[in-house]
Amino acid sequence: MTDRPPRPSLLTVLKIGLGCLAMVIILIGATVILNWERIRTAYQSTVASLSDLQTVRTAIQTRYDTPNVVVLTKQLLTQPSGAGLPNRVLRIELVNPPFLKNLAEDELENKARNIAIDARTAHPSPSNFDGYEVVLTNQSAGVVTSGLKHRFVFRSDELSAPPDTPQ
């Protein structure tokens, strides 16, 4: 016959469980308090970045009479050596811009270059970007029409200087 220790009562289990829960809450609270400055700085930086992107989006929407504009940033962490591609990129996508119907294929790159210049001019901190990617998309009834998505990537040094910056 084996002697088994007595089973703990439900009240004892609840006390232990609540004690563990309280410790977890205290640890989370302490972590937040100790890192509050970092959390606040990250939050403020994110809000500022989103505001900057909204400024660019509004400027491009107004300038090109296109309500469907997507603006985002992306960072290439790795790239082939000697590729000469930008690392920090501001991506601007215009969906169904009115001018797309009237432009010949050979005029699209120049139009995309102008959009990139306008985006750089509208952004409060254009020096944050090594390059600009412009995507012109023609959609019909929610389905992307094949062959009508054009993508252009420009390094910052390929774009002419903004009007207020001497060349």
N, C-alpha and C positions, 0 to 999 in steps of 0.2 A: 504494500500500500504506500503510495507516494503522498507526501504532504504538499498540498498546493497552497500558495499564499492566498489569502482572502482577496476577492475581487474588490477593486475600489468602487465606492458608491458613485452614483450618478452626480451627486453634488461635488465630489472631489474631481471628477472628470471635467465638469463644467468650470470649476475654479481654475484648473490647469489650462484648459482651453482659452478661457478669458484672459488669463495671465499671459499666455503666448501671443494672443491677439493684441493685447495692450503693448507688449514689447515690440511687435512688428510696427504698430502705429507710431510708437515713440521713435524707433529707428528711422522710419520714413520721414517723420517730422524733422528729426535732427539732420538728416541728409539734405532736405529742402532748405532748412535754415542755414546750414553751413555753405550751401552752394547758391544761395539766393542771388547774390550779385551776378554770378555767371548766368543763371536762369533769366534774370531781368535783362541783362545785356543781350543775350541770344534772342529774347522776345522782341526787344526794341529793334535789333538789327533785322529781324524777319519782317516786322511791320514796315520798316523803312524800305526794305528791298521790294516788298509787294507794292508799296506806294509808288516807287520809282517805275516799276513795270506797268502799273496802271497809268502813269503819266505818259509813257511811251505808247501804250495801247490807245489811249484817247487821242493823242496827236496823230497817229497813223489812221485811225478811224475817220477823223475829221478831214485830214489832208486827202485821203484817197476814197472818201465816201463809201466806206466798207464797214458795215456793222460787225461782221464776223472776223475779228482779228485776235489771234492768240500770240501772246508775248511771254517768253520764258527764258531762263538762263540755263546753260548746261556747261559742264566742265569735263573735258576729256582728261582722264587720269593717265592714260598711256596712249602712245601713238608710235608708229614706225619711225625709226631714226631717219632724219633728213626729210620727213614728210612735209615740213613747213606749214602744218596746219595749226590754227589757233587753239589754245587751251581753254580759255574762258570765252564762251560764245553767247551772244544775245540772239535768240531765235525769234523771228517774226513770221507768222503765217497769216496770210490773207486768204479767206475762203470766199469764192465768188466775187472778186473785185470787179466792178463794172468795166474797167479798162482792159481786162483780160480778153474780152471778146474782140476788141478792136486792134490788138497788137499782133504784129507778125512775129514768128518764132525768133527771128534775129534781133528783135527789139526788146525781148523779155529780160535779157541780162542787164541792159542799161536801166530799165525800169526797176529791176531788183536792186541795182546799185544805188539808185536814187532813194528807194525805200530804206535801205541800210543807212544812208547818209542822214535821212530824216529821223530815223530811230536814234542814231548816235547824237544828233543835235537835240532831240527831245529828252534824252536821258540825263538826269542831273550829274551823274558820274560816268561819263563815257570812257574814261581811262580804265575802268574796271574790266573792260573787254578787249581781248586780243583779236576778236573777229565777230562777224555778223553773218547769220544764216537767214536767208529769205526764202520762204516757200510760198508759191502761188498755186492755189488749188481751185479747181472748178468742180463743184459737186452738183449733183442733180438728184432731188428727192431723197436725200440722205445717203446716197450711194456715190462713192467716188468714181467719177468717170475715168476709165483707164486712159493713160496717155496725156492727161491734162493736169498733171502735178509736176510743177517745175521747182527745182531746188538750186539755190545759188549760195555759195559760201565766199565771203570776202574777208581777207585779213584787214585789220584796221589801217595798216600802212598803204593798202591799195585804194582806200577811199580818199577823196579830196578833203582838205581841211574844212572844218565848219566855218561859216562866215566870219565869226569873231576871233578866229585863231589865225595868226599869220603863218604862211607856208614856208 
